[in-house]
Structure formats: structure tokens, C-alpha cells
Amino acid sequence: MGSTHETNTLSMNARDMAEGAKWGA
């Protein structure tokens, strides 16, 4: 379960960064 949580966090963080760049640009 810990690994799943880490994967979810990484996925959310990566998506957040991508969306931030898209909206910020």
C-alpha cells in the first residue's frame, strides 16, 4: 500500500507540474 501511495503522489506531482507549466506559460 505504501508503494501505491508513493506512485500516486508521484503521478499527481508530475501532472501538477505539467498543468502548472501549461497554465503558467
C-alpha positions in Angstrom: 0.0 0.0 0.0 2.9 2.3 0.7 4.3 1.9 -2.8 0.9 2.6 -4.2 0.6 5.8 -2.2 4.1 6.9 -3.4 3.2 6.1 -7.0 0.0 8.1 -6.7 1.9 11.1 -5.2 4.5 11.0 -8.0 1.8 10.8 -10.6 -0.1 13.7 -9.1 3.1 15.7 -8.7 4.1 15.1 -12.3 0.6 16.0 -13.6 0.6 19.1 -11.3 3.9 20.2 -12.8 2.7 19.7 -16.3 -0.6 21.6 -15.7 1.3 24.3 -13.9 3.6 24.8 -16.9 0.7 24.7 -19.3 -1.4 27.3 -17.4 1.6 29.3 -16.3 3.1 29.7 -19.8 
